[in-house]
């Protein structure tokens, strides 16, 4: 029987090489695994430090007893199985002050909420936040962020530019934040946006044409600003739009037709109006045969007779207008300022009557002048009645009557 075969020469050398390669590969894999785990741990540790720093800088008033945010309240912090933070819900936590730059140290973050949600006009559902501006540039580093909620923060700044770098945003709520100035055209870069709420601010100017690129937007609310110029009719034709509110602004022109707005019309549920053009300065003939889901009240349509349909903008419109630090923005079109304390405009040829209806200025002035002339005529008639009604009194330079004394009329008896 032949003995066991023993590798010799080049064959044995190849075995040694394969063995050494296998050992090296295993060692490299272990080293990579250790490095990856170390990097993950460092990232998690960095996020934990950033989380604690944010709470400290924003004066969080309650106990925080863990160094691992993912082990904290799951309603506040949401994490992946590997410990990366993907959600931060700071709403109604009593935080105050500006958002710290450490907010940019959460590379996996998908949801960020600093908003206040009051249950009524006086209180929040929890301790109210008092978030101040400006928004830090580092927020623009959150490349995976999909939802940003800053409602009812006191940012007091122009539209925050770092937000424009968040190209994966699908929901942006930055309403009632004291934003001022124009709407940046770059907001159209947020092409994935589905919900855009920027109402209740002091934004001015017009809607940029670049918004035509917001083809995914289903809910658009820009009410209660100072936006002006003719309203762009193409807005109602955005393909995904289901809710549109542009009320309480200074838009002029005519109400856009909705015949081609299938998404807006089909979204009506039979109960709630989903299209609001009210409290603007739309003019021309009042549209008729509009579907019940569209509100057009309190505009400047011709032929109106009721205050509720007039450009005088009664209580529901008056309550939302504010001063621009003592100065009102220019009135749009041919309108004139008639209430500087509330920054309200009205057509130049209309004034308010005591019954809160409207009358042409020309008619009012004409009536006043006519009434004054009638009064003067009656006074003159009273003063000169002896001359006018006594046929026997001789008028100077009147040769047709007998020459009789002025103050001695004939005795009729």
C-alpha positions as CSV (number, residue, x, y, z in Angstrom):
1,X,0.0,0.0,0.0
2,X,1.4,3.4,-0.9
3,X,2.2,5.8,1.9
4,X,0.5,9.2,2.4
5,X,1.2,11.8,-0.2
6,X,3.4,14.6,1.0
7,X,3.4,18.0,-0.7
8,X,6.8,19.1,-1.7
9,X,8.4,21.9,-3.6
10,X,6.1,24.5,-5.3
11,X,2.9,22.9,-4.1
12,X,3.9,23.3,-0.4
13,X,4.9,26.9,-1.1
14,X,1.4,27.6,-2.5
15,X,-0.3,26.2,0.6
16,X,1.8,28.4,2.8
17,X,0.9,31.5,0.7
18,X,-2.9,30.6,0.8
19,X,-2.7,30.1,4.5
20,X,-0.9,33.4,5.1
21,X,-3.5,35.2,2.8
22,X,-6.4,33.7,4.7
23,X,-4.9,34.8,8.0
24,X,-4.2,38.3,6.7
25,X,-7.8,38.5,5.4
26,X,-9.3,37.5,8.7
27,X,-7.1,39.9,10.6
28,X,-8.1,42.7,8.2
29,X,-11.7,41.9,8.6
30,X,-11.4,41.9,12.4
31,X,-9.6,45.2,12.3
32,X,-12.2,46.7,10.0
33,X,-15.0,45.4,12.3
34,X,-13.2,46.8,15.3
35,X,-12.7,50.1,13.5
36,X,-16.4,50.3,12.4
37,X,-17.6,49.5,15.9
38,X,-15.3,52.1,17.3
39,X,-16.5,54.7,14.7
40,X,-20.1,53.9,15.5
41,X,-19.4,54.2,19.2
42,X,-17.7,57.5,18.7
43,X,-20.5,58.8,16.5
44,X,-23.1,57.7,19.1
45,X,-21.0,59.4,21.8
46,X,-20.7,62.6,19.8
47,X,-24.5,62.6,19.3
48,X,-25.0,62.1,23.1
49,X,-22.7,65.0,23.9
50,X,-24.5,67.2,21.3
51,X,-27.9,66.2,22.8
52,X,-26.8,67.2,26.3
53,X,-25.3,70.4,25.1
54,X,-28.5,71.4,23.3
55,X,-30.6,70.8,26.5
56,X,-28.1,72.8,28.6
57,X,-27.8,75.8,26.2
58,X,-31.6,75.9,25.8
59,X,-32.2,75.9,29.6
60,X,-34.0,72.6,30.0
61,X,-35.4,72.7,33.5
62,X,-35.9,69.0,34.3
63,X,-33.6,66.2,35.3
64,X,-31.6,64.4,32.6
65,X,-30.0,61.3,34.2
66,X,-28.5,59.4,31.3
67,X,-25.6,59.9,28.9
68,X,-27.4,57.8,26.3
69,X,-30.2,59.8,24.6
70,X,-31.6,56.6,23.1
71,X,-32.3,55.3,26.6
72,X,-34.3,58.4,27.4
73,X,-37.9,59.2,26.6
74,X,-38.8,57.6,23.3
75,X,-41.3,60.3,22.6
76,X,-38.4,62.8,22.5
77,X,-35.6,60.7,20.9
78,X,-36.0,58.1,18.2
79,X,-33.0,55.9,17.3
80,X,-31.9,53.2,15.0
81,X,-31.0,49.7,16.4
82,X,-27.3,50.7,16.1
83,X,-27.9,53.8,18.3
84,X,-28.0,56.6,15.7
85,X,-30.5,59.4,16.4
86,X,-33.1,59.8,13.6
87,X,-35.8,61.8,15.4
88,X,-35.7,64.7,17.9
89,X,-39.1,65.9,19.2
90,X,-38.4,69.0,21.4
91,X,-41.9,70.4,21.1
92,X,-43.4,71.8,24.2
93,X,-40.4,71.1,26.4
94,X,-40.0,74.6,27.8
95,X,-36.8,75.2,25.8
96,X,-35.6,78.8,25.4
97,X,-33.1,80.7,23.4
98,X,-31.5,80.2,19.9
99,X,-31.0,76.7,18.5
100,X,-27.4,75.8,19.2
101,X,-25.0,75.0,16.4
102,X,-24.6,71.4,17.8
103,X,-27.9,70.7,16.1
104,X,-25.8,69.9,13.0
105,X,-24.1,67.0,14.6
106,X,-26.8,64.4,13.9
107,X,-26.0,63.1,10.4
108,X,-28.8,60.5,10.4
109,X,-31.5,62.8,11.7
110,X,-34.8,62.6,9.7
111,X,-37.3,64.5,12.0
112,X,-36.6,67.7,14.0
113,X,-39.4,69.4,16.0
114,X,-39.0,72.6,18.0
115,X,-42.6,73.8,17.6
116,X,-45.2,74.9,20.0
117,X,-48.7,73.5,19.7
118,X,-51.0,75.5,21.9
119,X,-54.4,74.0,22.8
120,X,-55.8,77.5,22.9
121,X,-54.6,81.1,22.7
122,X,-53.1,81.1,26.2
123,X,-51.4,77.7,26.8
124,X,-49.5,74.9,25.2
125,X,-49.9,71.2,25.5
126,X,-46.8,71.2,27.7
127,X,-44.3,73.8,28.8
128,X,-44.1,76.3,26.0
129,X,-40.9,76.7,24.0
130,X,-39.4,80.1,23.4
131,X,-37.1,79.4,20.5
132,X,-35.3,82.4,19.2
133,X,-33.5,83.2,15.9
134,X,-31.4,83.2,14.0
135,X,-31.3,79.6,12.7
136,X,-27.7,78.3,12.9
137,X,-25.9,77.5,9.6
138,X,-25.1,74.1,10.9
139,X,-28.8,73.1,10.6
140,X,-28.1,73.0,6.8
141,X,-25.8,70.0,7.4
142,X,-28.7,67.7,8.1
143,X,-28.7,66.2,4.7
144,X,-31.1,63.4,5.6
145,X,-33.7,65.6,7.3
146,X,-37.2,65.0,6.0
147,X,-39.4,66.8,8.5
148,X,-38.7,70.2,10.0
149,X,-41.2,71.8,12.4
150,X,-40.6,75.2,13.9
151,X,-44.1,76.5,14.3
152,X,-44.7,79.4,16.7
153,X,-41.0,80.1,17.3
154,X,-39.8,83.7,17.6
155,X,-37.2,83.6,14.9
156,X,-37.5,87.3,13.9
157,X,-35.4,87.1,10.8
158,X,-35.6,86.8,7.0
159,X,-36.4,83.3,5.7
160,X,-33.7,81.1,7.1
161,X,-31.2,80.2,4.4
162,X,-29.9,77.0,6.0
163,X,-33.3,75.5,5.4
164,X,-32.7,75.8,1.7
165,X,-29.9,73.2,1.9
166,X,-32.2,70.5,3.2
167,X,-32.9,68.9,-0.2
168,X,-34.7,65.8,1.3
169,X,-37.4,67.8,3.1
170,X,-40.9,66.6,2.5
171,X,-42.6,68.7,5.3
172,X,-41.7,72.2,6.4
173,X,-43.7,74.1,9.0
174,X,-42.2,77.5,9.8
175,X,-45.5,79.3,10.4
176,X,-46.0,82.2,13.0
177,X,-42.3,82.7,13.4
178,X,-42.0,86.5,12.7
179,X,-40.2,85.9,9.4
180,X,-39.8,89.0,7.3
181,X,-38.7,90.0,3.8
182,X,-39.2,88.3,0.5
183,X,-39.7,84.5,-0.1
184,X,-36.4,83.2,-1.5
185,X,-36.5,81.8,-5.0
186,X,-34.3,78.9,-3.9
187,X,-37.1,77.3,-2.0
188,X,-37.9,75.6,-5.3
189,X,-34.8,73.5,-4.7
190,X,-36.8,71.6,-2.1
191,X,-38.4,69.7,-4.9
192,X,-39.6,66.8,-2.6
193,X,-41.7,69.1,-0.4
194,X,-45.2,67.9,0.1
195,X,-46.3,70.2,2.9
196,X,-45.3,73.9,3.1
197,X,-46.7,76.0,5.8
198,X,-45.3,79.6,6.1
199,X,-48.4,81.4,7.2
200,X,-48.7,84.0,10.0
201,X,-45.4,85.8,9.2
202,X,-44.4,89.2,7.8
203,X,-43.3,88.0,4.4
204,X,-43.5,90.5,1.6
205,X,-43.1,90.7,-2.2
206,X,-44.5,88.2,-4.7
207,X,-44.6,84.4,-5.2
208,X,-41.5,83.5,-7.2
209,X,-42.0,81.8,-10.6
210,X,-39.5,79.2,-9.4
211,X,-42.3,77.7,-7.4
212,X,-43.5,76.0,-10.5
213,X,-41.0,73.4,-9.6
214,X,-42.8,72.4,-6.4
215,X,-44.7,69.7,-8.2
216,X,-45.0,67.4,-5.1
217,X,-46.6,70.0,-2.9
218,X,-50.1,68.8,-1.7
219,X,-50.7,71.4,1.1
220,X,-49.6,75.1,0.6
221,X,-50.5,77.7,3.2
222,X,-49.2,81.2,3.0
223,X,-52.0,83.1,4.6
224,X,-51.6,86.1,6.9
225,X,-48.5,87.7,5.3
226,X,-48.0,90.9,3.2
227,X,-47.6,89.1,-0.1
228,X,-48.7,91.3,-3.0
229,X,-48.7,91.7,-6.8
230,X,-51.0,89.8,-9.1
231,X,-51.5,86.3,-7.9
232,X,-49.9,83.8,-10.3
233,X,-52.7,81.7,-11.8
234,X,-50.4,78.7,-12.4
235,X,-50.3,78.0,-8.6
236,X,-53.7,76.3,-8.8
237,X,-52.5,74.0,-11.5
238,X,-49.6,72.4,-9.4
239,X,-50.3,68.7,-10.1
240,X,-50.3,67.5,-6.5
241,X,-52.0,70.4,-4.8
242,X,-55.0,69.5,-2.6
243,X,-55.1,72.4,-0.1
244,X,-54.4,76.0,-0.9
245,X,-54.8,79.0,1.5
246,X,-53.5,82.4,0.3
247,X,-56.1,84.5,2.4
248,X,-55.3,87.6,4.4
249,X,-52.6,89.0,2.0
250,X,-52.5,91.8,-0.6
251,X,-52.8,89.9,-3.8
252,X,-54.4,91.8,-6.7
253,X,-55.7,90.8,-10.1
254,X,-58.5,88.3,-10.8
255,X,-59.4,85.1,-9.1
256,X,-57.8,82.3,-11.1
257,X,-60.0,79.8,-12.7
258,X,-60.2,76.3,-11.3
259,X,-61.3,74.4,-14.3
260,X,-57.9,72.9,-14.8
261,X,-57.2,72.3,-11.1
262,X,-58.4,68.7,-10.9
263,X,-56.4,67.9,-7.8
264,X,-57.9,70.8,-5.9
265,X,-61.4,70.1,-7.0
266,X,-61.2,66.4,-6.4
267,X,-59.8,66.9,-2.9
268,X,-63.0,68.5,-1.6
269,X,-64.5,66.1,1.0
270,X,-67.9,67.8,1.0
271,X,-67.4,69.5,4.4
272,X,-64.2,71.6,4.7
273,X,-63.2,74.4,2.3
274,X,-59.8,73.5,0.9
275,X,-59.3,76.7,-1.3
276,X,-59.2,80.1,0.4
277,X,-58.8,83.4,-1.6
278,X,-60.5,85.6,1.0
279,X,-59.3,88.9,2.4
280,X,-57.2,90.0,-0.5
281,X,-57.6,92.8,-3.2
282,X,-58.8,90.7,-6.1
283,X,-60.9,92.8,-8.4
284,X,-63.1,92.6,-11.5
285,X,-66.4,90.8,-11.6
286,X,-67.2,88.5,-8.8
287,X,-66.8,84.9,-10.0
288,X,-70.0,82.9,-10.1
289,X,-70.7,79.1,-10.1
290,X,-67.7,78.4,-7.9
291,X,-67.7,75.0,-6.2
292,X,-68.5,75.2,-2.4
293,X,-64.9,74.3,-1.4
294,X,-63.7,77.8,-2.6
295,X,-63.8,81.0,-0.4
296,X,-63.6,84.4,-2.1
297,X,-65.2,86.7,0.5
298,X,-63.9,90.2,1.4
299,X,-62.2,91.1,-1.8
300,X,-62.6,94.1,-4.1
301,X,-65.1,92.8,-6.7
302,X,-67.1,95.4,-8.7
303,X,-70.7,95.9,-7.9
304,X,-70.5,94.9,-4.2
305,X,-73.0,96.3,-1.8
306,X,-72.3,94.5,1.5
307,X,-69.4,95.2,3.8
308,X,-68.7,91.5,4.1
309,X,-68.0,91.5,0.3
310,X,-66.2,94.8,0.2
311,X,-62.7,96.0,0.2
312,X,-63.1,97.6,3.6
313,X,-62.2,94.2,5.1
314,X,-64.2,94.1,8.2
315,X,-63.4,92.3,11.5
316,X,-62.2,89.0,10.2
317,X,-59.7,90.7,8.0
318,X,-58.8,93.6,10.3
319,X,-57.6,91.4,13.2
320,X,-54.6,89.9,11.3
321,X,-52.9,93.0,10.0
322,X,-49.9,94.4,11.9
323,X,-47.7,97.4,11.6
324,X,-44.2,97.2,10.1
325,X,-42.6,98.8,13.1
326,X,-44.8,101.8,12.7
327,X,-44.6,101.9,8.9
328,X,-47.1,100.3,6.6
329,X,-46.1,98.7,3.4
330,X,-47.3,100.4,0.2
331,X,-50.9,99.7,-0.9
332,X,-51.1,97.5,-4.0
333,X,-52.4,98.7,-7.3
334,X,-54.6,101.8,-7.2
335,X,-55.5,101.4,-3.6
336,X,-54.9,104.0,-0.9
337,X,-54.1,103.7,2.8
338,X,-57.1,104.5,5.0
339,X,-56.1,103.1,8.3
340,X,-52.4,103.5,9.3
341,X,-52.7,101.8,12.6
342,X,-53.9,98.5,11.0
343,X,-52.2,99.0,7.7
344,X,-55.4,98.7,5.7
345,X,-56.0,99.8,2.1
346,X,-59.1,100.5,0.1
347,X,-60.0,101.6,-3.4
348,X,-59.3,105.3,-4.0
349,X,-62.9,106.1,-5.0
350,X,-64.7,104.5,-2.1
351,X,-65.2,105.5,1.6
352,X,-67.0,103.9,4.4
353,X,-70.4,105.2,5.5
354,X,-71.8,105.1,9.0
355,X,-73.7,101.9,8.1
356,X,-70.5,100.2,7.1
357,X,-71.5,100.2,3.4
358,X,-69.6,101.9,0.7
359,X,-70.4,105.0,-1.4
360,X,-68.6,106.7,-4.3
361,X,-66.6,109.8,-3.1
362,X,-67.9,111.8,-6.0
363,X,-71.5,111.3,-4.9
364,X,-70.7,112.2,-1.3
365,X,-68.8,115.4,-2.3
366,X,-71.5,116.4,-4.8
367,X,-74.2,115.9,-2.1
368,X,-72.3,118.1,0.4
369,X,-71.8,120.9,-2.2
370,X,-75.4,120.7,-3.3
371,X,-76.6,120.9,0.3
372,X,-74.4,123.9,1.1
373,X,-75.7,125.7,-2.0
374,X,-79.3,125.1,-1.0
375,X,-78.6,126.5,2.5
376,X,-77.0,129.7,1.0
377,X,-79.9,130.1,-1.3
378,X,-82.4,129.9,1.6
379,X,-80.4,132.5,3.6
380,X,-80.3,134.8,0.6
381,X,-84.0,134.4,0.1
382,X,-84.7,135.3,3.7
383,X,-82.5,138.4,3.7
384,X,-83.9,139.8,0.4
385,X,-87.5,138.8,0.8
386,X,-88.8,142.5,1.1
387,X,-87.4,143.3,-2.3
388,X,-88.3,140.0,-3.9
389,X,-91.9,139.8,-2.7
390,X,-93.0,143.6,-2.7
391,X,-93.9,144.7,-6.3
392,X,-94.3,148.3,-5.3
393,X,-90.7,148.8,-4.2
394,X,-88.6,150.3,-7.0
395,X,-85.4,148.5,-7.8
396,X,-82.4,150.5,-8.7
397,X,-81.9,150.8,-12.4
398,X,-85.4,149.4,-13.1
399,X,-87.3,151.7,-15.5
400,X,-90.4,149.6,-15.9
401,X,-92.0,150.5,-12.5
402,X,-93.5,153.9,-11.4
403,X,-91.2,156.3,-9.5
404,X,-92.3,155.7,-6.0
405,X,-90.4,156.2,-2.7
406,X,-88.5,153.1,-1.6
407,X,-89.7,153.2,1.9
408,X,-93.3,154.6,1.3
409,X,-95.5,152.1,-0.4
410,X,-99.0,153.3,-1.4
411,X,-101.8,153.2,1.1
412,X,-104.3,150.5,-0.2
413,X,-107.1,151.8,2.0
